[in-house]
Amino acid sequence: MDRAWIVIGLVLAGAIGVIVLGALMVPERQDDMWVNIVGRSAQLIALALAGGVVGAVIHDRDAARAAVQRRDAALRAFLDEIEAAFGETKTSRRMLRTLGFDGRRELTLSPEQVQGFRAQMALLNDAELQFEGLARKAATLAGPLGVATDATVTRLAAIHGYLNGVMQEWEADPGAVTAQETTAALLAWPRFCAFVGYDDDAPDSFRRGVAEVIFGIETLVGSVSTGEPDAHP
């Protein structure tokens, strides 16, 4: 933008210089020359100012468009990370249910079930840590998220807290799931049972603790692009 005004100034100075030089070369017509200087200078100034205004408008429009594109790209990348963590959580839950850990019943566990259980809990632990990191990251995205920042941080932290509660039950008794033993110990893990269970209306259900919160985050972050974010947690 500064360069444009420099060019405009040089054009004006050059035009006036040509007129002044003409007046000096033809002294007997200096009065007419100065009249021309005033008239033509006024025209050039008007044109230069008009060009400057148009250039400023175009520059501001392009800058605003670029800012929106950068913001939207940052939000899309952030949502992709959230979806990746959500995907890991769903995969872990689905596999735990497939392995037979989806009901309040006693089963004798096979080595394959135990190995699968530990693998899926490790995956769930990874997802929990991702949500913890995403909550911290959201706090640093105050620019792109705008007034939705606090609500996004709160919701991501809530998911992390929910998954952490599920993990703590296992971490408190990691030897409870052993081959040739039964799943009786899992009946004392209410958060784990609610996480893998089918009662979506339970207070600690997967739907309430994760799925609905994810939907709220996606709606919240997506609305930032429309300029009307719902900032309520």
C-alpha positions as CSV (number, residue, x, y, z in Angstrom):
1,M,0.0,0.0,0.0
2,D,2.8,2.4,0.8
3,R,4.4,1.6,-2.6
4,A,1.2,2.6,-4.3
5,W,1.1,6.0,-2.7
6,I,4.8,6.6,-3.6
7,V,4.0,5.9,-7.2
8,I,1.1,8.2,-7.1
9,G,3.3,11.0,-5.6
10,L,5.9,10.5,-8.2
11,V,3.3,10.7,-11.0
12,L,2.0,14.0,-9.6
13,A,5.5,15.4,-9.1
14,G,6.5,14.4,-12.6
15,A,3.4,16.0,-14.2
16,I,3.8,19.2,-12.3
17,G,7.5,19.2,-13.2
18,V,6.7,18.9,-16.9
19,I,4.2,21.8,-16.8
20,V,6.7,24.0,-14.8
21,L,9.5,23.2,-17.3
22,G,7.2,24.2,-20.1
23,A,6.4,27.5,-18.5
24,L,10.1,28.3,-18.0
25,M,10.8,27.5,-21.7
26,V,8.1,29.8,-22.9
27,P,8.2,32.8,-20.6
28,E,5.7,34.9,-22.6
29,R,3.0,32.3,-21.8
30,Q,3.7,31.8,-18.2
31,D,0.3,33.0,-17.1
32,D,-1.4,30.5,-19.3
33,M,1.0,27.9,-18.1
34,W,0.2,28.5,-14.4
35,V,-3.4,28.2,-15.2
36,N,-2.8,24.9,-16.8
37,I,-0.7,23.8,-13.9
38,V,-3.5,24.5,-11.5
39,G,-6.1,22.8,-13.7
40,R,-4.1,19.8,-14.6
41,S,-2.8,19.4,-11.1
42,A,-6.3,19.4,-9.8
43,Q,-7.2,16.7,-12.3
44,L,-4.2,14.6,-11.5
45,I,-4.8,15.0,-7.8
46,A,-8.4,13.9,-8.2
47,L,-7.4,10.9,-10.3
48,A,-4.6,10.0,-7.9
49,L,-6.8,10.2,-4.9
50,A,-9.5,8.2,-6.6
51,G,-6.9,5.6,-7.6
52,G,-5.6,5.6,-4.0
53,V,-9.0,5.1,-2.6
54,V,-9.8,2.2,-5.0
55,G,-6.4,0.7,-4.3
56,A,-6.9,0.9,-0.5
57,V,-10.4,-0.7,-0.8
58,I,-9.0,-3.6,-2.9
59,H,-6.0,-4.0,-0.6
60,D,-8.3,-4.1,2.5
61,R,-10.6,-6.5,0.9
62,D,-7.8,-8.9,-0.1
63,A,-6.2,-8.6,3.3
64,A,-9.6,-9.5,5.0
65,R,-10.1,-12.4,2.6
66,A,-6.6,-13.7,3.3
67,A,-7.2,-13.4,7.1
68,V,-10.5,-15.4,6.8
69,Q,-8.8,-18.1,4.8
70,R,-6.0,-18.4,7.3
71,R,-8.5,-18.6,10.2
72,D,-10.6,-21.2,8.4
73,A,-7.6,-23.3,7.6
74,A,-6.5,-23.2,11.2
75,L,-10.0,-24.2,12.4
76,R,-10.2,-27.0,9.8
77,A,-6.9,-28.4,11.0
78,F,-8.0,-28.2,14.6
79,L,-11.3,-30.0,13.9
80,D,-9.3,-32.7,12.0
81,E,-7.3,-33.3,15.2
82,I,-10.4,-33.5,17.3
83,E,-12.0,-36.0,14.8
84,A,-8.8,-38.1,14.9
85,A,-9.0,-38.3,18.8
86,F,-12.7,-39.0,18.6
87,G,-12.1,-41.7,16.0
88,E,-9.6,-43.4,18.3
89,T,-12.1,-43.3,21.2
90,K,-14.8,-44.8,19.1
91,T,-12.5,-47.5,17.8
92,S,-11.4,-48.5,21.3
93,R,-15.0,-48.7,22.6
94,R,-16.1,-50.7,19.6
95,M,-13.3,-53.2,19.9
96,L,-13.9,-53.6,23.7
97,R,-17.5,-54.4,23.0
98,T,-16.5,-56.8,20.3
99,L,-14.1,-58.6,22.7
100,G,-17.0,-59.1,25.1
101,F,-16.5,-56.4,27.7
102,D,-19.9,-54.7,26.8
103,G,-22.1,-56.2,29.5
104,R,-22.5,-56.5,33.2
105,R,-21.9,-60.3,33.2
106,E,-19.2,-62.6,34.3
107,L,-17.1,-64.2,31.6
108,T,-14.0,-66.3,31.7
109,L,-11.4,-64.5,29.8
110,S,-9.1,-65.9,27.1
111,P,-5.5,-64.8,26.5
112,E,-6.7,-63.1,23.3
113,Q,-9.4,-61.2,25.1
114,V,-6.9,-60.0,27.7
115,Q,-4.4,-59.0,25.1
116,G,-7.1,-57.2,23.1
117,F,-8.4,-55.4,26.3
118,R,-5.0,-54.1,27.1
119,A,-4.4,-52.9,23.5
120,Q,-7.7,-51.0,23.4
121,M,-7.2,-49.5,26.8
122,A,-3.8,-48.2,25.6
123,L,-5.5,-46.7,22.5
124,L,-8.1,-45.1,24.8
125,N,-5.3,-43.7,26.9
126,D,-3.7,-42.2,23.8
127,A,-7.1,-40.6,22.9
128,E,-7.4,-39.2,26.4
129,L,-4.0,-37.6,26.2
130,Q,-4.9,-36.1,22.8
131,F,-8.0,-34.4,24.2
132,E,-5.9,-33.1,27.1
133,G,-3.5,-31.6,24.6
134,L,-6.3,-30.3,22.4
135,A,-7.8,-28.4,25.4
136,R,-4.5,-26.7,25.9
137,K,-4.2,-26.0,22.2
138,A,-7.6,-24.4,22.0
139,A,-6.5,-21.9,24.6
140,T,-3.7,-20.8,22.2
141,L,-6.2,-20.4,19.3
142,A,-8.0,-17.4,20.7
143,G,-7.4,-15.6,17.4
144,P,-9.2,-18.1,15.1
145,L,-11.7,-19.2,17.7
146,G,-12.6,-15.8,19.0
147,V,-15.3,-15.7,21.6
148,A,-15.8,-19.4,21.3
149,T,-12.4,-20.1,22.8
150,D,-13.4,-20.6,26.5
151,A,-16.4,-22.8,25.5
152,T,-14.2,-25.0,23.3
153,V,-11.6,-25.4,26.0
154,T,-14.3,-26.3,28.6
155,R,-15.8,-29.0,26.3
156,L,-12.5,-30.5,25.4
157,A,-11.4,-30.6,29.0
158,A,-14.7,-32.3,29.9
159,I,-14.1,-35.1,27.4
160,H,-10.6,-35.5,28.8
161,G,-12.0,-35.7,32.3
162,Y,-14.6,-38.3,31.3
163,L,-12.0,-40.5,29.6
164,N,-9.6,-40.0,32.5
165,G,-12.3,-41.3,34.9
166,V,-12.6,-44.5,32.8
167,M,-8.9,-45.0,32.7
168,Q,-8.5,-44.4,36.5
169,E,-10.6,-47.4,37.2
170,W,-8.3,-49.7,35.3
171,E,-5.1,-48.0,36.5
172,A,-6.3,-48.5,40.1
173,D,-6.4,-52.3,39.5
174,P,-4.5,-53.2,36.3
175,G,-4.3,-56.9,37.2
176,A,-8.0,-57.3,37.4
177,V,-8.2,-58.4,33.7
178,T,-6.2,-61.7,33.5
179,A,-6.5,-64.8,31.4
180,Q,-8.6,-67.6,32.9
181,E,-10.1,-65.2,35.4
182,T,-13.6,-63.7,35.0
183,T,-14.8,-60.2,34.3
184,A,-16.3,-60.0,37.8
185,A,-13.9,-57.2,38.8
186,L,-15.2,-55.1,35.9
187,L,-18.6,-55.0,37.5
188,A,-17.1,-52.6,40.1
189,W,-16.0,-50.2,37.4
190,P,-19.1,-48.1,36.9
191,R,-17.5,-45.6,34.5
192,F,-15.9,-48.3,32.3
193,C,-19.2,-50.2,32.2
194,A,-21.1,-47.0,31.2
195,F,-18.5,-46.2,28.6
196,V,-18.8,-49.6,26.8
197,G,-22.5,-50.2,27.7
198,Y,-25.6,-49.7,25.6
199,D,-27.5,-47.4,27.9
200,D,-27.0,-44.1,26.1
201,D,-29.2,-42.2,28.7
202,A,-26.9,-43.2,31.6
203,P,-25.2,-40.2,33.3
204,D,-21.7,-41.6,32.4
205,S,-22.6,-43.0,29.0
206,F,-20.3,-42.6,26.0
207,R,-23.0,-40.5,24.2
208,R,-23.3,-38.0,27.0
209,G,-19.6,-38.0,28.0
210,V,-18.1,-37.8,24.5
211,A,-20.3,-38.0,21.4
212,E,-22.7,-35.2,22.3
213,V,-19.8,-33.0,23.5
214,I,-18.0,-33.6,20.2
215,F,-21.1,-32.6,18.3
216,G,-21.3,-29.4,20.4
217,I,-17.6,-28.6,19.7
218,E,-18.0,-29.1,15.9
219,T,-21.1,-26.9,15.9
220,L,-19.4,-24.3,17.9
221,V,-16.2,-24.2,15.9
222,G,-18.0,-24.4,12.6
223,S,-20.2,-21.4,13.6
224,V,-17.1,-19.2,14.0
225,S,-16.8,-19.1,10.2
226,T,-20.4,-17.7,9.9
227,G,-19.5,-14.9,12.4
228,E,-22.2,-16.1,14.8
229,P,-20.5,-18.4,17.3
230,D,-22.5,-19.8,20.3
231,A,-20.0,-19.2,23.1
232,H,-22.0,-21.0,25.7
233,P,-20.3,-24.1,27.1
